[in-house]
Amino acid sequence: MGKRIRYKYKDRKGIASLFNSKGYPRGKKGQPKINQDILIGLITKIKMNKKITPYKAWIKTTEDKNFPWILKQHYKNKKGNADWWITRFQTNPDTKKNFWRNHLQAHFN
């Protein structure tokens, strides 16, 4: 373990704001980034479908029979059960839309 620095709640200003209440460095906030290998594979798969829009190509890609394996690689380090995330991804269309918006949409605009 790293070295601990203890501060009172009101004293955590400036450099001390980089440490949590137990004195350890704060972790990165937010959703973990997608693996670059998975990202490149998804982008090339979507770009193969030239006759339809990129979003419709993304939806078509999510219906592929090997797509759960790709999701398992992405969600393997996420807290909780990866299978739960995969079934949620397959049943809930909003999850597909959010994944598109958060990870892939910037590469097609």
Residue pairs with C-beta under 8 A, 6 or more apart in sequence:
1 24
2 24
2 25
4 22
4 23
4 24
5 16
5 19
5 23
6 23
7 16
7 19
7 23
9 21
12 19
18 25
18 26
19 25
19 26
20 26
31 102
32 77
32 78
34 74
34 103
35 73
35 74
38 70
38 73
38 74
39 103
39 104
41 70
42 58
42 61
42 70
42 104
43 104
43 107
45 57
45 61
46 54
46 57
46 58
46 61
46 104
46 108
47 54
47 57
48 57
49 56
49 57
49 60
52 60
54 104
54 108
55 100
55 105
58 96
58 100
58 104
59 96
61 67
62 89
62 90
62 96
68 86
68 90
71 82
71 85
71 86
71 89
72 82
72 83
72 86
75 82
75 85
75 86
76 82
78 85
88 95
89 95
89 96
89 99
